[in-house]
Amino acid sequence: MVLKSMTLKGTSLQEPQIFKNLLTSEEHQDLIRQLQPFVSQYDYDPEFNRFSIDSDQSPILKTYAEKLLPIARRFFKSETLLHTYSLFVQYQGPNAKLPPHKDKNACTYTLDYCLYQTVPWELWVENKSYLLSPNEAVAYYGENQLHWREKFNGTSRDHVAMIFFHFAEPDHWFFNP
């Protein structure tokens, strides 16, 4: 299917792009060390069958979002965008799901980062699939592009851990409540 032309502030949206080796190996391992051991202590959402923690609860997520800000600004062609929040999630087992949706929070620009996984699980954005390996991210427009994951084919022992780094313009409602 051909992507529909979409606009954001009068600019045509680009197709999503995969960034390989987004962080250094040391940075990637640092995130794993600081997040993975505590997964069972994070909030559990049975609707998605996932554990999660956000950047207000885990400052390491905010630290890495700031490191990724220049990459986000370059890809999304905006020198003014700012970090809104980040979310670490670990989807668990065969009942994990992410239905088709457009984000309704402060997710104008998203870097969807694969931290670790036991089996790969494709992300679909506007009818095109993106298969990530650890330390890779796909950049897309979370509020404007439909995205989802198909049925998870893993077992009860399988999991996929992602970090959603979200950004928006300074005039976004997130910054001006």
C-alpha positions in Angstrom: 0.0 0.0 0.0 1.2 3.5 -0.8 1.6 5.9 2.1 -0.8 8.7 2.0 0.8 12.1 2.0 0.5 13.6 5.4 1.4 17.0 6.7 2.6 18.4 10.0 2.8 22.1 10.3 2.7 22.4 6.5 5.6 19.9 6.0 5.2 16.6 4.3 5.9 13.7 6.6 8.8 11.4 5.8 8.6 7.7 5.7 9.8 6.0 8.9 13.5 5.3 9.1 15.5 2.6 11.0 18.6 3.8 12.9 21.1 1.0 13.5 23.4 1.2 16.5 21.5 4.2 17.8 23.6 4.2 21.0 27.1 3.2 21.8 27.5 -0.4 23.0 28.3 0.9 26.5 25.2 3.2 26.5 23.0 0.3 25.3 24.3 -2.0 28.1 23.9 0.8 30.7 20.2 1.0 29.8 19.8 -2.7 30.1 21.6 -2.8 33.5 19.5 0.0 34.9 16.1 -1.2 33.6 15.9 -5.0 33.0 16.5 -6.2 36.6 13.5 -4.3 37.9 10.9 -5.2 35.3 8.7 -7.1 37.7 8.5 -4.0 40.0 7.2 -1.7 37.2 3.5 -1.0 36.5 1.7 -4.0 34.8 -0.9 -3.4 32.1 -2.9 -6.5 31.4 -4.5 -4.9 28.3 -1.1 -5.0 26.5 0.5 -7.7 28.7 3.4 -5.4 29.4 5.3 -3.9 32.3 6.3 -0.2 32.0 8.0 2.7 33.7 8.2 6.3 32.4 10.8 9.0 32.5 9.3 10.7 35.5 9.8 7.5 37.5 13.1 6.6 35.9 15.4 9.5 35.2 17.8 7.4 33.1 15.1 7.5 30.4 15.2 11.3 30.4 19.0 11.3 30.3 19.0 9.2 27.2 16.2 11.1 25.5 18.4 14.3 25.8 21.3 12.4 24.2 19.0 11.4 21.3 17.5 14.9 20.9 20.0 15.9 18.2 19.2 12.8 16.2 15.5 13.4 16.5 15.9 17.1 15.5 17.9 16.1 12.4 15.6 13.3 11.2 12.3 15.3 11.9 13.9 18.5 10.5 13.0 20.6 13.5 15.6 22.4 15.6 13.0 23.3 18.1 11.5 20.0 19.1 11.8 19.0 22.8 11.6 15.8 24.8 8.2 15.3 26.3 8.5 11.9 28.0 9.8 8.4 27.5 8.4 5.0 28.3 10.2 1.7 28.8 8.0 -1.3 28.2 8.5 -5.0 28.3 5.9 -7.0 26.5 5.4 -10.5 27.9 4.5 -13.7 26.2 1.8 -14.8 23.8 -0.9 -12.4 25.0 1.2 -9.2 24.3 -0.5 -6.9 21.9 -0.4 -3.4 20.5 -3.6 -2.6 18.4 -3.5 -0.1 15.5 -3.6 3.5 16.8 -2.3 7.0 16.6 -0.9 8.4 19.8 -3.0 10.9 21.7 -0.3 12.0 24.1 2.7 14.1 23.5 4.2 11.9 20.9 4.4 14.0 17.8 7.8 12.6 17.0 8.8 9.1 18.2 12.0 7.1 18.3 10.9 3.6 19.0 14.0 1.8 20.4 14.5 -1.9 20.8 16.4 -2.5 24.0 16.4 -6.3 24.1 14.2 -9.2 23.0 14.0 -13.0 23.0 12.2 -13.0 19.7 11.7 -10.2 17.2 8.3 -8.5 16.9 7.6 -6.3 13.9 6.2 -2.8 14.3 3.9 -1.7 11.5 3.7 2.0 10.6 1.3 3.0 7.8 1.1 -0.6 6.5 4.8 -1.1 6.3 6.7 -3.4 8.7 9.9 -2.6 10.6 11.8 -5.3 12.2 14.2 -4.1 14.9 17.2 -5.7 16.5 18.5 -4.6 19.9 20.1 -1.1 19.7 18.0 -0.1 16.7 15.1 2.4 16.5 12.5 3.4 14.0 11.6 7.1 13.8 8.0 8.0 12.9 5.3 10.5 13.7 3.4 8.9 16.6 0.4 11.3 16.5 0.0 11.3 12.7 1.0 7.8 11.5 -1.1 4.7 12.3 1.1 2.1 14.0 0.7 -1.3 15.6 2.1 -4.8 16.1 0.5 -8.0 14.8 -0.1 -11.0 17.0 3.0 -11.9 19.2 4.2 -15.3 18.3 6.4 -15.9 21.3 5.9 -18.3 24.2 5.2 -17.4 27.8 8.9 -17.0 28.4 9.5 -14.6 25.5 9.5 -10.9 25.8 10.3 -7.7 23.8 11.6 -4.6 25.6 11.2 -1.2 23.9 11.8 2.4 24.9 9.6 5.0 23.3 11.4 8.3 23.2 8.8 11.0 22.5 9.3 14.6 21.3 7.1 17.6 20.4 7.3 21.2 19.4 7.4 23.9 22.2 3.9 25.0 21.3 2.5 21.5 21.9 -0.2 21.3 24.6 2.2 19.2 26.7 4.3 22.2 27.4 1.4 24.7 27.6 -1.3 23.0 29.8 
